[in-house]
Amino acid sequence: MVINPVPLDEALHLSASSISTLIECPREFLYHYIQGQPPQDTGAALVLGSAVHEALAYFYNSLKQSGSEPSHTELVEVASAAIDAPQRAPISFKKGESMDSLKTQASAMLAAFLATGYRPAHILAVEYKFTMPLVNPFTGEQLPECLLGTFDLVEERNGHIVVTDHKTAARIDNDKVSAPDTQMALYSLAARTLFDVDDVGLQYQFITKVRDPA
């Protein structure tokens, strides 16, 4: 199967994060998505999560392209470079946190991933950015907004499409495991539409931010 992006005008769009923000904090939605105000700071947890995501993308791209797995040293280099990269706003550290502590935590998380992380047999896409048209379900009219998102990992398993989303968290979120959330509900719709299939598999891969990540 060949996966190609759908070109659309991205000027008016929705995303899983914007919809979740609207539900959880309408004021933040107004400031960030309507008024376009830049964030005052960047949480250290967000920096760490983004860095680990970049390292995982590097891992799965290598696995997809050559069948080989990068070393722990290579993954840590990718994550460290992401942590050192300029941010849109100053990083907000909690007590005891620093750039070095983020790199140490990333190293531990990536070591745990290499030991027990998910390894699909047939990878179709890594960090697949999509744009999906939105249609009024009652009239069939295409709306001016589109849905934007990124599938962390897309695979073909026993003839079926499976989408994996990586999550870095302080602990495994049992609510996400037991029931679909807004993000996965939207990703299910997007995957079924973009890949023209009736059903898709959805799963989270959790990498926890603890002394012994799992």
C-alpha positions in Angstrom: 0.0 0.0 0.0 1.3 3.5 -0.9 0.2 6.4 1.4 0.1 9.9 -0.1 -1.0 13.1 1.7 -4.2 14.9 0.7 -3.4 18.5 -0.3 -5.9 21.0 1.0 -5.9 24.6 2.2 -4.6 24.6 5.7 -5.6 28.1 6.5 -8.8 27.1 8.3 -8.2 23.9 10.3 -9.0 21.9 13.4 -6.8 19.4 15.2 -7.1 17.0 18.1 -5.2 19.4 20.3 -7.3 22.4 19.4 -10.5 20.5 20.0 -9.3 19.2 23.3 -8.2 22.7 24.4 -11.6 24.0 23.5 -13.3 21.4 25.6 -10.9 21.7 28.6 -10.1 25.4 28.6 -12.0 27.7 26.3 -10.0 30.7 27.5 -6.7 29.1 26.3 -8.4 28.2 23.0 -9.4 31.8 22.5 -5.9 33.1 23.3 -3.9 30.5 21.4 -6.1 29.4 18.4 -8.3 32.5 17.8 -6.1 35.4 18.8 -2.8 33.7 18.0 -1.0 34.8 21.1 2.4 33.1 21.5 2.9 31.0 24.7 4.6 32.7 27.6 6.7 29.7 28.3 7.3 26.1 27.2 6.9 23.4 29.8 9.9 21.1 30.4 7.7 18.1 30.1 6.7 19.2 26.6 10.3 19.6 25.6 11.1 16.2 26.9 8.1 14.6 25.2 8.9 16.2 21.9 12.6 15.1 22.1 11.6 11.5 22.8 9.2 11.6 19.9 11.9 12.7 17.6 14.1 9.9 18.7 11.3 7.4 18.2 10.7 8.7 14.7 14.4 8.3 13.9 14.2 4.7 15.2 11.2 3.7 13.2 12.4 5.4 10.1 15.6 3.4 10.3 13.6 0.3 10.9 11.4 1.0 7.9 14.1 2.0 5.5 16.9 -0.5 6.3 15.5 -2.9 8.8 18.2 -1.9 11.3 17.8 -0.5 14.7 19.7 2.6 15.8 21.8 2.3 19.0 21.0 3.9 22.3 23.8 6.4 21.7 22.3 7.5 18.4 18.8 7.9 19.9 20.2 9.9 22.8 22.0 12.2 20.4 18.8 12.8 18.5 16.9 13.6 21.7 19.6 15.8 23.1 19.8 17.8 19.9 16.0 18.3 20.1 16.3 19.5 23.8 19.0 21.9 22.9 17.0 23.3 19.9 15.5 26.8 20.3 11.9 26.9 21.6 9.1 29.3 20.8 9.2 30.5 24.4 11.6 30.1 27.4 11.5 26.7 29.0 9.8 26.6 32.4 11.6 24.2 34.7 10.2 22.7 37.9 12.4 22.4 41.0 15.3 20.1 40.3 14.8 20.2 36.5 17.5 21.4 34.1 18.6 20.8 30.5 20.9 18.1 31.8 18.2 16.4 33.8 15.9 16.3 30.7 18.7 14.6 28.7 19.3 12.1 31.5 15.5 11.3 31.7 15.4 11.0 27.9 18.3 8.6 28.0 16.6 6.4 30.5 13.3 6.4 28.6 15.0 5.5 25.4 16.9 2.7 27.1 13.6 1.3 28.3 12.1 1.7 24.9 15.0 -0.3 23.3 14.5 -3.1 25.8 10.7 -3.5 25.5 9.4 -1.0 22.8 7.0 -1.9 20.0 8.5 -3.2 16.8 5.9 -3.7 14.0 6.7 -6.1 11.1 5.5 -3.9 8.2 5.8 -0.1 8.7 3.9 2.0 6.2 4.7 5.5 7.5 6.4 7.4 10.3 5.3 10.8 11.5 2.7 10.9 8.7 1.2 14.4 8.5 -2.3 14.4 7.1 -4.9 16.9 6.0 -8.5 15.6 5.8 -11.5 17.4 4.4 -14.5 17.8 6.8 -18.0 17.2 5.5 -21.4 18.2 6.9 -22.9 14.8 7.7 -26.4 16.0 7.0 -25.9 17.9 3.7 -22.7 16.3 2.3 -21.3 19.8 1.8 -17.5 20.1 2.3 -16.7 22.6 5.1 -14.1 25.3 4.8 -12.2 23.8 7.7 -10.0 20.7 7.4 -8.6 18.4 10.0 -4.9 18.4 10.5 -2.9 15.8 12.4 0.1 13.5 12.5 0.1 9.7 12.9 3.2 8.8 14.9 3.3 5.3 13.3 1.3 3.5 10.7 1.6 -0.2 10.0 -0.1 -3.0 8.1 -0.8 -5.9 10.3 -2.5 -9.0 8.9 -4.0 -7.0 6.1 -5.3 -4.2 8.4 -4.1 -0.7 9.1 -3.0 0.0 12.6 -2.1 3.5 14.0 0.2 3.8 17.0 0.4 7.0 19.0 3.4 7.5 21.3 2.8 9.0 24.7 5.3 10.2 27.3 3.7 10.5 30.7 4.4 10.4 34.4 2.3 7.2 34.5 0.2 5.0 32.2 -3.2 6.7 31.6 -5.7 3.9 32.2 -8.5 6.1 30.9 -6.8 6.3 27.5 -6.2 2.5 27.5 -9.8 1.6 28.4 -11.7 4.0 26.2 -11.0 6.1 23.1 -10.4 9.8 23.7 -10.9 12.8 21.4 -7.6 12.3 19.7 -8.1 8.6 18.9 -11.7 9.2 17.8 -10.5 11.8 15.3 -7.6 9.6 14.2 -10.0 6.7 13.6 -12.1 8.9 11.4 -9.1 10.2 9.6 -7.4 6.8 9.0 -10.6 5.2 7.7 -11.2 8.2 5.4 -7.6 8.6 4.1 -6.8 4.9 3.7 -10.3 4.1 2.4 -10.9 1.2 4.8 -13.8 0.3 7.0 -11.9 -0.4 10.2 -8.5 0.6 11.7 -6.6 -0.5 14.7 -5.6 2.1 17.2 -3.2 1.8 20.1 -1.0 3.9 22.4 2.6 3.2 23.3 3.4 4.7 26.7 6.9 5.5 27.8 6.7 6.7 31.4 8.8 9.5 33.0 9.9 7.6 36.1 13.2 6.2 37.4 12.6 2.9 35.6 10.5 3.8 32.5 8.2 1.2 31.0 
